[in-house]
Amino acid sequence: MESPGSEPQGTRIAARTSMIDSIRVCTLAGMRIDKEELRAKITMPQYLRFAVRDAIKSRDVDGGDSHYAAACSAGAEAVEPAEAPLVVFINSKSGGRHGPDLKLRLQELMSQEQVFEISNVEPHEFVQYGLGCLEKFASLGDHCAKETREKLRIVVAGGDGTVGWVLGCLGELYKKGREPVPPTGIIPLGTGNDLSRSFGWGGSFPFNWKSAMKRTLDRATNGSVCRLDSWNVLVSMPAGKELKAPYSLKLTETRSLDQGLEVEGELPEKVSCYEGVFYNYYSVGMDAQVAYGFHHLRNEKPYLAQGPISNKFGNFHN
């Protein structure tokens, strides 16, 4: 899956697109994937991992320069890029008790520097500084950084909200002419998982998840890519009112409202605007109210949201 692009309502997602693909994926489920072979396939060279990590930490694309200089001294031109480099964003709040354990499992299968806890490293920080670091090295003639940037794919472990957040941030690459946009796969950790279900990544977290993670990461490296429709949404409300918005909506500048609008009551002089991107569907009805209520319930009473099953009961009660 990719974020919104320059083509109308365009996005890509790795998914099963035919019966042949479905058979191939089912066959893969019965195959044994070697852990070390997978690790070698998806893990970036150390100097790039450390450079990306430090660039994000310092919030500066130059933050990883020391690792690049050391690699050049040691003969960076001889370093080969990973065959299919991956980066994973994980929302440990999703999936109840599975989140923290899943993070450890993913770090075992690749490297710690390629697994980002979304509460510590936000997607836009990775896009701005992490990818920016790779692009800078590539502009200096580093073929390994160039191929890593071009081949990179993203996996999101979380619910629909987390996936939408990541896709929205990746969409900024199109606007700034920083293509290619990495295709994105999903590990379903949420309650509904509509995006994951719709594109063949599963509707719930797998029971045998430890072994399933190897298959998921392997599939993310070679899965077929298709497009996903996306829309931009702008929400306006009277300035000064606080809105506890989900991650997918970001506060933009306060604007003056067109006083020529014909509405009942007195118009506010200025409005606050929240901007975001949505996928699959957008609702202002009952299901939106339930989802919004659950968003606040999970923040205020996390002990009531300890897993997908209990979350569904909580949504029903809400």
N, C-alpha and C positions, 0 to 999 in steps of 0.2 A: 504494500500500500504506500502510495506517496501522497503528499499534501497537495492542496490546490495549486494548479499551475497556470501557465499562460494560455493553455488551450481551454476552451469553455468548460467549466465545471469538471475539470480533469484531475484525476488522481489515480495512482496505481497501487495494486495490492497483489502479493503473491497468493495465488489461490488455485484450486482445482477447477479447470475450465472445460473438462470433457470427461467422458467415461473412461478413456484411456488414462488420464491423469488420476482419476479416482482409483483405478486398479493399481496404478503404480504406487500411490500412497499407501493403499492397504497392504500391498506386498512389502513395502518398506517397513511396515509395523512389525512384520515377522522377522526382519533381518537384524542381525547383531551389528551395532555400530561401535567400532573400536574407539575408546575414549581418547587415547593418545593421538590417533589419526585425526579425529575430529578437532582436538585441541590445536594440532599443527595447522589444520586447514583454516581455522577461524581466528587465531591469535595474531595480532599485529606484532611486528618487531619491537623489541623492548624500548629502543630509543624513541620510537613514535608514541608508544603507550605513555611513557613518562613525560614526553613533551606535551602531549594533549592534556594529560592530567594537570601539569603545572600551569599550562596556559589557562585552563578553566579555573584553577584555584586562585591564580593571580588576577583573573579577569583581564588578561592581556595576551594578544596573539604572539607577542614576543617572549612570553613567560617560559617557553620551552627551548629557547635558543641555546642554552648551555648543553642540552642533550644532543642537539643537532651538531654543535661544534665538536663535541666529543666523538660522535659517530663519524664525522668527516675525518677526524684525525686517525680513527681506527679503520678507515676504508669503508665508508657508508655505501659507496657505489657498488660494493660487492654484496650488500644485504638484499635478499630477495623478499618481496612482499608476500603476505599471506595469500593463499589461493582465493579465499572468500572471507575477508575480514567482517566481523560482526560487532555491533555495539548494542547492549541491552539496557533499556530503561525499566526499572521495576518500582511499582508502587506497593511497598510492604504493608500499607494499610488495607489494601485489597486482599481478599482471599482469607481473612481471618488468620488462623495460626500458620498457614502455609507461607505467607509472605517472607518472613525472616529466613526460614529454612530453604525456601526456593532461592533466595539471594546467595546463600552459601553454596548451594548446589551449582548455580550458574558460574560462580567464581571458580569452582573446582574444574569446570569444563572449559574455561577459557582463562582469562586473567582478571584480577581484581580491578585493574584500571579500565577495563572495558564493560564493567557492570556498574551502572549509575543508579543509586537510590534517588528517586525523583524529588524527594523532600530536601536532598542535599545539593543535587545538581539539576537545575531546571533545564528543560529542553532548549530554551532560547540561549542559555549560556553555552551549551554544547555547540549549537549552531554557530554562534558568534565567535567563540574563542577556540573550541576544539577543532571544528572543521576549518576555521580560519587559520589555525596553526598548520594544519596539513596543506592547505592551499598556499600558504607562504613558503613552506619548504619546497613544494612543487614548483613554484615560480623561480626558486633558486637553482633548479635543475636536479632536484632529488627525485629520481624515477620511482623509488620505493614509496615515497609519500604521495606522488602523483597517482600511481596505480592503486594505492590503498584508498585514496579519496574517491577514485572512480568506481572501484569495486565495492565500496562499503554498503552494507545493508543494516537496517535497524530492526530490533525486536522489542516489542513493548509488552511487559508483563503487568497487566492491570485490567481495569474495566473499560467500558466505552468512553467514560470521561477522560481517563488517562490517555487512551489511544488518540482521542480527538485533540487533546492538548499537544501531544507530540507532533501530530500531523499538521496542526496549525502553525507550529514553530518551523517545521521543515518547509512549509509553504513560502516562508520568507525568502528562501533560496531562489525561487522563481522570480520574485519581484526584484531581486538584486542581481539577477543574471549569474548566479553562482550554481549552475547546473553541472553535473546531474544531481537530482534529488534522490537520496537513497530510498529504495523500496522498503516497505515496512511489513513485518509479520507480527503475529499476536500470540501471546500466551494468555488464555482467558482466566482472569482472576476476579472479575467483577460478579455482580449479581445477575444482570441480564445478559451481558455479553452478546448483544445483537450484531455488532460489527464482526466479531470473531465467528459467530455462527453463520452469518450471511456469506462469509468468504472462505468457509471451509476449514477454519482453525479450531473449531469445536465450540460448543455452547457452555462448557463448564470445565473446571480444572480436573485433569485426568486423575483417576484413582491411583494408578501406578506411575505417579508423576516423576519419580527419580529416573526411571529408565525412559519415560516419555520425553524428558527434556533433551536427551541426545537426539532423538528422532526429530523433535521440533527444530532444534538448532540446525541440524543437517538439512532439513527441508527448507529452512529459511535461506540457505546458501544457494539452492538451485531451484526453488519453486518458481512456477510460471508467474508472470506479472500481468495483472489486468488493471483497469481503471475504475476509480470510485468517484461518483459525483460528490461535489461539495459546494456549499454556499456560504457567503459572508452574511453575518447578521449584525445589526446595530440597534442597541437598546437605549432609549433616551428616557430620562426621568428628571424631575425637578432637582436642581442643584442643591447640595447641602444634605440631601437624604442619603444615608449610608446603606449600601447594598452589599451583603455578604455573597459575592458572586463566586461561582465555581471557577476552577482554573481556566476553563475554556473561554471565559469572558474577561477581558482586560479593560481597565478604566482608561479612557482617552481624555483629551482635553475638554474642558467645560466650554460649551458653545452657547451663543445667543440664539434664542428661539425665534422663528419667523412669527412675528406678531400678527401677520395677516391670516393665520390659520383660523378656520371657523370651527370652534369647539365650544362645548358647554362649559360655563364657569370661567374663572380668571386664569389666564395663561401665566406661567412663571416667566420671569425675565430671562433666566438662563437655565440650561439643562446639563446634566452630566451624562456622558455617553459611555456605553460599554460595548466593545467590539469583539467579535469572535467568529469562529468557523464551525459549521455543523455538518454531519455526514449521515447518510442513511435516511434519517427523518428528523423533523423539527416539530415540537409540540408546544402549544400554549394551553393545553387542556388538562384533564385530570391526571394523566400519566406524568405530565411535566410537574404538576403540584406534588405528586407522590415522590418523584425523584428528587425534587428540591427539598422536600421535607426530610427525606432520608439523608441527604447531604449534610444537613444540620444535625440530625440525630447522631450520625456517626462521629461528628466533631465534638458534640456535647456529652454524649454517653457512649463511648467506644465499646464498653462492655456489652452493649446490646447488639453490636455488629461484629460478631466473631467468626463468621463464615457465611458462604453463599446461601445455605439453607435457612439459617436464622435471619439473614438479611431479608430474604423473601417474605418470611413471616412478619418481620418488622415493617416491610413495605405495605403488606396487606393490612396490618393493624393501623398503620399511619393513614 
